[in-house]
Amino acid sequence: MEAAQQQPDADITTGFATPPLPSTASEFITALAHFHRAEIARMAGWRDRIDRTSNWAITGVAAMLSLSLSTPSSSHGVLLFAMILILLLLLIEARRYRFFDVYRGRVRLIERHYFAQMFAPEPDPEKDWAKALGRNLREPEFLMSLRTAMARRLRRNYSWMFLILLLAWVLKISSPKLQDMDTRRDVVASLQEIVGNAALGPLPGWLVLLLVAAFYGWIAYATFVSAGASGELKHGRVHV
C-alpha cells in the first residue's frame, strides 16, 4: 500500500512509471539531438512522397504526349484528360507538401535558435522558441494553406508540365497532319478550322477553347498569387 502511494504515476496495467524528464543539461542535449534526428527522418519521408508524386506527374505527361501525338487518329481529348490528371496529382502533392512543411518548420526552429547559436552566437529576439516548439508538439498545425502549397508546387514543377501540355494541345488542334484528315498542309488555314478541330464529342470547339483558357487563367493566377505571410517557416530562404 505504501509502495503504491510512493509511485502515484505508475501505470497499473504495465507497472512502469511515467518516463522521467531530462534533469541535467547533458540529458536535455541528448534528448534534443534525438528529437532533431527524428524530425529530419519524418521530413525526409514526406519529401520522398513529394518526389514520388512529381515523378508520377512527369511520367503521366510523357505517356499522354506519346499517345496523343504519335498517330493522327488519336484524339486531342487525351491531352485534356492529362491536364485533369496533373491537376489531381498537384492537389495530392500540395497536401503532402503541407505535412512536409510542418516537420521542416520544427527542424528549422531547432537549427536556427539552438545549433546556429552554438556555432555563431548572435542576439536572439525569440527566446521562447522552445515553448513555441512545445505548443506545436501538443497541438500540431499546418504552417501554410493548401492554396499557398499549390502555388509553391506550381512554381517549382507543375507550371512547366501544364505549359508543355498546353503547347502540345495547341499543336494538335492546329496541325492538319496531326489530325485524322487527308491533307498535305502543315498548319491550319483559318481560326475557324482551329475551332472545329477543338470540338470534343458533343462539346463545340468554342466551348472547349473557352474552358481551356479559363483553366489556364486559373493556373496562372494560382502560380503567381499566393496567400499568407512570407516568414521563414512559411516560405523560407532555402526551400523546395
N, C-alpha and C positions, 0 to 999 in steps of 0.2 A: 504494500500500500504506500509506504514511504517512497519506494523507488519510483512508483508511478507519479507521485506528487513532485518529485525532483525533476522529472522529464515531461513537462506538460506538452511539449511539441512533438512527442513521439507518435508515430503512425501505428495505430492499433493493429492494422492488418499486416504490416510488414515488420514492425518492431524497430524501424530505423528512424532516427531523429531528423529534423529538418537540417539540410546541409548548412554548415556554418558559413558566414560571410567572411571575406578577407579581413584580417585584423591587423596586418602589417603591410608596409609599403611593398615589400617583395612579393607577398601573396597577391596584392592588388595588381601589380605589374604583370605577374604570371597570368592571372585571370584575364586581364585586358589583352595580352598578346594572343591568348587562345581565342578570345572573342573576336578579335580583329581578323585572325586567320579564318575563323568560321564564317564571318560575314563576307570575306573575299571569296570563299568557296561558293556561298549562296549566290553572290553577284555573278561569278563566272558561270554558274549553272544557268542562270537566266540569260546571260549573254550568249551562251551556246544555243539556247532556244530561239533567241532573236536571229542568230545567224542561220539556223535551220529554216526559219520562215522565209528569210531573204533568198536562200538557195532554192526553196520550193517555187518562189515567185519567178526567179530568173529561169529556172527550168521550164516553168509553165509558159513564160513568154516565148522562149526559144521553140518550144513544141508547137505553140499556136501559130507562130510565124512560119515555121516549116510547113505546117498543114495547110495554111491559107494561101501561101504564095507559091507552093510547089506546083500546083496544077490550076489551069484556068477554070475548071469545073468547081473548085472549092468556093464556098460562099464567103463573102466578107463578114457575114454574121459570126464566123469563128473568131475574128478579131474583136468584135463587140463582146462576145462571151468572155474573151480573155481579159478585157477591161474590167468586167464584173468580177471575174475570178481574182484578179490582182487587187481589186478593192477589198474583197473579203480577206485576203491574206494581209493586207495593210491593217485592217481592223484587228486581226489576231495579233499581229506584231506590235501594234500600238498598245494593246492590253499587256502583252509580255514586257514591253519596254517600261511601263509604269511600275511593274513589280521590280524589274531590274533597278530602276532609279531609287527605289526605297532602300535597297541594300547598298547601292553606290553612295547614297547620301550618308548612311551610317559610317561607311568606311572613310569617306572624306572628312566627316566630322572628327573622327579619331585622328586621322593623319594631319589635319590642319591644326588642331588645337593641342595635340599631345606630341606626336613624332616630330612635327615641324618645329615646335618649341624646344624639343630636346636637341635638335641639330643646329638650329639657328634661332635662339630666343629673341622674341620681339614683344612689345606691349600687346597684350591680347584683350580686346574690349569685351569678348564673350567669355567671361569667367565661369558662367553657369552652363557650359556646354555639356558637362556630364549629366546635369539634371535634365537637359533637353533630350539627351540620348536615352535616359531612363524613362521619360514620358513617352518617347517614341516606341520603346520596347513594350511598355504597358498597353498603349493604345496606338498601334501602327496606323499610319495614314499615308495616302498617296501624296507625293510631293508635286505632282503635275496632273492636269486634267487630260482626258482622252483626246481632246482637241489639240492640246499642245504636243502630246506624244505623237499624234498623227502628223502634225506639221513637221516635227523633227525628223521622223522617218521618211516623209516625203522629200525633205531637203537632202537627206543623205542618199537614198536609193530609189525610192518609188517614183519620184517625179520623172526620172530618166526612163524608167520602164514604161510609164504611161506615155511619154513623148515618143518612144520607139513604136508603141502600138498605134498611136495616132498617125504617125508618118506612114506606117505600113498600111493602115486603113485607107488613108488618102491616096496612096499609090495604087491600092487595089481597085478603088472605085473610079480612078482617073486614068487607068491604063487599059485600053481595049485588049491588049494581049494577055492581061491577067483576068479578063472576063471570058465567059463562055460564049464567044461570038467569033464569027469568021471575018477577020479584018487584018490588014497589014499596018494600020496606024499604031503609033506608039503612045499617043495621048488623045484624049477626047477632043471633039471638035467644038463643044459648047458647054455652058454651065447646065443647060437643060439635060444634057446627056449624063452629067455627073449626078444630078438629082435623080434621074431614072435609075442609074446604077446603084444608088444608095438605098433603094427600096428593099425592104426585108419582109417577105411574106405579105400579110395584109397591110403592113405599115407603109405609107407612101414615103418616097425619098426625102421630101422636105421635112417630114416629121422626124425621121431618123437623124438628119443633119442637125435639126434643132436640138434634139435630145443629146447628141454627142457634144455640141457646142456648149450646152448648159452644164453637162457633166465636167467638161474640161475647164469651164469657167470656175466651177466649184473647186476643182483640183488646184487651180492656180491660186484661188483665194485661200484655201487651206494650207498651201505650201508657204506662202509669204506673209500671212497674217495669223499670228498665234497669240493666244491669250495668256495672261499671267505675268508676274514679275520675272526679272532675269537674274535672280540671285544664283549663287554657285550651285546650291542643291537643286535648283530648278532648271538651270541651263548649263552652267559650268564653263570655265575657260577651256578645259580639256574634256571633251565629251564625245559621245558616239551618237 
